Amino acid sequence: MTNPTILYPIFALALWTSLVLLLIPIARMRAGQRREIVTNDFKYGESATVPPHVSIPNRNYMNLLELPVLFYVVCLLIFVTRGASSLMLTFA
C-alpha cells in the first residue's frame, strides 16, 4: 500500500469537520432572522433559551474536535512509520 493513502481518511474527516463548522453560523443567522435568538444568548456560551436546531451544529462540531484528535494522531503515526496496510486503510 502506498504510504500517502492513509492520509485520505484524515482529509475526509477534516473536510467533514469544516462543513459542520460552516453550519454553525448558517443556523445562527437563520434563527436570528426569525428572531428565535438574540446576541446575548451567546455572550457566555449558549444559554438555555437557544433552540435545539441552533445548538446541535455547535455540539456536533465540539464532538468532532474531541475524540477524532486521536484518529489524526494514529493516522499520522502510521504515515510516519510507513506502516500503512490495506487493513489499516479499511478501518480508517
N, CA, C and O of each residue as an XYZ file, in Angstrom:
368
protein
N       0.853     -1.176      0.000
C       0.000      0.000      0.000
C       0.898      1.238      0.000
O       1.845      1.332      0.780
N       0.592      2.164     -0.867
C       1.383      3.385     -0.889
C       1.089      4.189      0.363
O      -0.045      4.244      0.837
N       2.110      4.796      0.874
C       2.034      5.456      2.172
C       1.030      6.611      2.227
O       0.306      6.705      3.218
N       0.938      7.493      1.231
C       0.012      8.632      1.354
C      -1.463      8.256      1.422
O      -2.282      9.102      1.782
N      -1.830      7.036      1.094
C      -3.248      6.686      1.117
C      -3.843      6.746      2.519
O      -5.052      6.929      2.662
N      -3.029      6.597      3.545
C      -3.539      6.689      4.919
C      -3.940      8.122      5.255
O      -4.656      8.351      6.230
N      -3.488      9.084      4.459
C      -3.849     10.482      4.707
C      -5.244     10.822      4.173
O      -5.834     11.816      4.597
N      -5.774     10.028      3.264
C      -7.094     10.326      2.690
C      -8.205     10.342      3.737
O      -9.042     11.244      3.698
N      -8.256      9.388      4.670
C      -9.287      9.487      5.713
C      -9.127     10.734      6.593
O     -10.115     11.290      7.073
N      -7.887     11.165      6.800
C      -7.663     12.396      7.574
C      -8.265     13.578      6.837
O      -8.951     14.409      7.433
N      -8.008     13.650      5.540
C      -8.559     14.758      4.748
C     -10.080     14.711      4.723
O     -10.732     15.753      4.780
N     -10.646     13.524      4.638
C     -12.106     13.391      4.626
C     -12.713     13.873      5.946
O     -13.719     14.583      5.948
N     -12.105     13.490      7.052
C     -12.625     13.928      8.355
C     -12.423     15.424      8.553
O     -13.280     16.096      9.127
N     -11.300     15.949      8.082
C     -11.069     17.394      8.183
C     -12.077     18.164      7.340
O     -12.556     19.218      7.759
N     -12.402     17.653      6.165
C     -13.413     18.294      5.323
C     -14.784     18.250      5.998
O     -15.507     19.246      6.001
N     -15.140     17.100      6.566
C     -16.418     16.968      7.262
C     -16.494     17.949      8.442
O     -17.524     18.587      8.665
N     -15.396     18.058      9.188
C     -15.349     18.991     10.318
C     -15.540     20.422      9.836
O     -16.239     21.204     10.481
N     -14.929     20.770      8.716
C     -15.081     22.122      8.162
C     -16.513     22.393      7.725
O     -17.026     23.495      7.919
N     -17.151     21.402      7.143
C     -18.546     21.577      6.722
C     -19.471     21.779      7.918
O     -20.382     22.605      7.871
N     -19.236     21.028      8.985
C     -20.042     21.202     10.200
C     -19.783     22.584     10.794
O     -20.701     23.220     11.312
N     -18.534     23.049     10.721
C     -18.212     24.386     11.215
C     -18.984     25.450     10.437
O     -19.401     26.453     11.017
N     -19.177     25.251      9.156
C     -19.948     26.203      8.354
C     -21.431     26.206      8.704
O     -22.118     27.206      8.492
N     -21.924     25.100      9.235
C     -23.340     25.035      9.609
C     -23.669     25.918     10.813
O     -24.800     26.384     10.947
N     -22.691     26.150     11.686
C     -22.950     26.925     12.906
C     -23.420     28.347     12.582
O     -24.491     28.742     13.044
N     -22.655     29.139     11.798
C     -23.158     30.496     11.525
C     -24.423     30.497     10.676
O     -25.250     31.401     10.802
N     -24.585     29.494      9.810
C     -25.807     29.434      8.994
C     -27.023     29.242      9.896
O     -28.024     29.943      9.748
N     -26.938     28.296     10.825
C     -28.063     28.048     11.740
C     -28.325     29.260     12.623
O     -29.479     29.608     12.877
N     -27.266     29.901     13.089
C     -27.447     31.064     13.964
C     -28.032     32.253     13.217
O     -28.877     32.968     13.754
N     -27.589     32.471     11.980
C     -28.129     33.600     11.212
C     -29.599     33.389     10.875
O     -30.401     34.319     10.956
N     -29.947     32.166     10.500
C     -31.361     31.880     10.205
C     -32.229     32.074     11.444
O     -33.318     32.643     11.366
N     -31.744     31.601     12.575
C     -32.516     31.765     13.812
C     -32.578     33.236     14.212
O     -33.591     33.683     14.750
N     -31.529     33.982     13.963
C     -31.548     35.416     14.257
C     -32.529     36.165     13.382
O     -33.218     37.073     13.847
N     -32.595     35.785     12.104
C     -33.547     36.428     11.196
C     -34.987     36.120     11.581
O     -35.883     36.937     11.371
N     -35.204     34.936     12.145
C     -36.551     34.546     12.597
C     -36.844     35.056     14.004
O     -37.930     34.829     14.536
N     -35.889     35.734     14.597
C     -35.997     36.298     15.953
C     -36.182     35.208     17.018
O     -36.857     35.419     18.025
N     -35.569     34.040     16.778
C     -35.613     32.962     17.755
C     -34.504     33.114     18.800
O     -34.595     32.570     19.901
N     -33.466     33.858     18.440
C     -32.341     34.084     19.352
C     -31.952     35.554     19.308
O     -32.313     36.287     18.387
N     -31.217     35.959     20.314
C     -30.642     37.307     20.354
C     -29.149     37.168     20.628
O     -28.679     36.092     20.998
N     -28.424     38.228     20.450
C     -26.969     38.202     20.613
C     -26.555     37.782     22.013
O     -25.568     37.063     22.172
N     -27.278     38.209     23.018
C     -26.918     37.878     24.404
C     -27.055     36.394     24.723
O     -26.542     35.939     25.746
N     -27.731     35.634     23.874
C     -27.831     34.191     24.094
C     -26.471     33.504     23.990
O     -26.295     32.391     24.487
N     -25.513     34.166     23.347
C     -24.190     33.576     23.142
C     -23.088     34.354     23.857
O     -21.904     34.180     23.568
N     -23.483     35.203     24.782
C     -22.497     36.033     25.478
C     -21.529     35.189     26.297
O     -20.328     35.457     26.290
N     -22.018     34.191     26.991
C     -21.166     33.327     27.831
C     -21.315     31.863     27.405
O     -21.453     30.984     28.255
N     -21.289     31.599     26.111
C     -21.563     30.270     25.594
C     -22.988     30.260     25.074
O     -23.467     31.275     24.568
N     -23.658     29.156     25.186
C     -25.045     29.077     24.757
C     -25.958     29.077     25.971
O     -25.759     28.323     26.924
N     -26.958     29.938     25.912
C     -27.916     29.967     27.014
C     -28.956     28.868     26.815
O     -29.012     28.224     25.768
N     -29.759     28.674     27.822
C     -30.798     27.630     27.773
C     -31.928     27.997     26.812
O     -32.728     27.135     26.449
N     -32.004     29.253     26.399
C     -33.082     29.680     25.507
C     -32.785     29.414     24.029
O     -33.646     29.621     23.174
N     -31.578     28.961     23.733
C     -31.221     28.669     22.337
C     -31.952     27.397     21.903
O     -31.846     26.365     22.565
N     -32.693     27.469     20.794
C     -33.427     26.279     20.323
C     -32.467     25.147     19.934
O     -31.328     25.404     19.545
N     -32.925     23.909     20.041
C     -32.056     22.772     19.720
C     -31.519     22.778     18.287
O     -30.378     22.375     18.062
N     -32.314     23.226     17.319
C     -31.840     23.218     15.932
C     -30.704     24.207     15.701
O     -30.032     24.149     14.671
N     -30.486     25.112     16.649
C     -29.372     26.051     16.563
C     -28.160     25.519     17.324
O     -27.024     25.728     16.897
N     -28.383     24.848     18.425
C     -27.262     24.379     19.246
C     -26.674     23.049     18.772
O     -25.524     22.748     19.090
N     -27.424     22.253     18.029
C     -26.935     20.937     17.601
C     -25.702     21.032     16.697
O     -24.764     20.265     16.914
N     -25.639     21.925     15.694
C     -24.400     22.005     14.906
C     -23.172     22.347     15.756
O     -22.080     21.838     15.503
N     -23.348     23.199     16.752
C     -22.227     23.551     17.626
C     -21.787     22.349     18.458
O     -20.591     22.125     18.643
N     -22.732     21.592     18.950
C     -22.383     20.393     19.732
C     -21.714     19.342     18.850
O     -20.765     18.686     19.279
N     -22.200     19.179     17.622
C     -21.557     18.245     16.700
C     -20.121     18.659     16.413
O     -19.227     17.815     16.352
N     -19.902     19.956     16.237
C     -18.550     20.458     15.978
C     -17.636     20.197     17.174
O     -16.485     19.793     17.007
N     -18.152     20.430     18.372
C     -17.343     20.167     19.571
C     -16.965     18.691     19.655
O     -15.840     18.365     20.033
N     -17.886     17.798     19.309
C     -17.586     16.367     19.318
C     -16.550     16.005     18.264
O     -15.725     15.119     18.487
N     -16.583     16.678     17.124
C     -15.603     16.403     16.070
C     -14.210     16.916     16.424
O     -13.238     16.571     15.753
N     -14.105     17.722     17.452
C     -12.794     18.215     17.880
C     -12.252     17.460     19.085
O     -11.118     17.704     19.499
N     -13.025     16.557     19.652
C     -12.569     15.841     20.851
C     -11.904     14.514     20.493
O     -10.679     14.464     20.389
N     -12.640     13.478     20.308
C     -12.082     12.150     20.072
C     -11.358     12.004     18.733
O     -10.343     11.309     18.694
N     -11.804     12.604     17.648
C     -11.074     12.432     16.381
C      -9.622     12.902     16.421
O      -8.844     12.551     15.533
N      -9.247     13.670     17.405
C      -7.846     14.064     17.526
C      -6.966     12.823     17.658
O      -5.866     12.784     17.106
N      -7.435     11.819     18.376
C      -6.689     10.566     18.494
C      -6.585      9.877     17.132
O      -5.551      9.292     16.811
N      -7.638      9.944     16.341
C      -7.614      9.377     14.998
C      -6.545     10.052     14.149
O      -5.795      9.383     13.438
N      -6.477     11.386     14.225
C      -5.454     12.119     13.482
C      -4.053     11.668     13.899
O      -3.193     11.434     13.050
N      -3.833     11.550     15.194
C      -2.513     11.166     15.709
C      -2.136      9.766     15.242
O      -1.012      9.545     14.790
N      -3.056      8.830     15.347
C      -2.767      7.449     14.938
C      -2.469      7.382     13.440
O      -1.519      6.719     13.025
N      -3.265      8.057     12.639
C      -3.024      8.040     11.194
C      -1.685      8.682     10.846
O      -0.973      8.194      9.968
N      -1.341      9.761     11.522
C      -0.044     10.395     11.265
C       1.110      9.507     11.706
O       2.147      9.465     11.044
N       0.942      8.801     12.811
C       1.978      7.856     13.237
C       2.138      6.724     12.221
O       3.259      6.313     11.921
N       1.043      6.231     11.704
C       1.105      5.198     10.668
C       1.810      5.741      9.425
O       2.605      5.039      8.800
N       1.519      6.975      9.073
C       2.149      7.600      7.910
C       3.651      7.746      8.115
O       4.434      7.415      7.225
N       4.054      8.237      9.277
C       5.471      8.479      9.557
C       6.254      7.172      9.625
O       7.385      7.101      9.144
N       5.665      6.147     10.214
C       6.366      4.879     10.358
C       6.227      3.989      9.126
O       6.759      2.879      9.096
N       5.519      4.469      8.121
C       5.302      3.726      6.877
C       4.680      2.358      7.140
O       5.048      1.359      6.522
N       3.742      2.338      8.059
C       3.106      1.087      8.434
C       1.712      0.909      7.869
O       0.941      0.089      8.367
N       1.381      1.664      6.840
C       0.030      1.582      6.274
C      -0.174      0.255      5.560
O       0.640     -0.146      4.728
N      -1.250     -0.410      5.887
C      -1.616     -1.658      5.217
C      -3.048     -1.515      4.712
O      -3.738     -0.549      5.035
N      -3.477     -2.471      3.930
C      -4.851     -2.437      3.415
C      -5.864     -2.498      4.551
O      -6.899     -1.832      4.505
N      -5.569     -3.284      5.553
C      -6.467     -3.423      6.700
C      -6.589     -2.105      7.463
O      -7.690     -1.694      7.829
N      -5.465     -1.452      7.697
C      -5.492     -0.163      8.406
C      -6.261      0.883      7.620
O      -7.035      1.654      8.187
N      -6.046      0.906      6.326
C      -6.757      1.864      5.494
C      -8.257      1.592      5.501
O      -9.052      2.531      5.506
N      -8.647      0.344      5.502
C     -10.059     -0.020      5.563
C     -10.682      0.437      6.872
O     -11.784      0.987      6.880
N      -9.983      0.212      7.978
C     -10.508      0.650      9.267
C     -10.559      2.171      9.377
O     -11.478      2.713      9.992
N      -9.597      2.857      8.796
C      -9.583      4.320      8.841
C     -10.764      4.859      8.060
O     -10.942      6.073      7.970
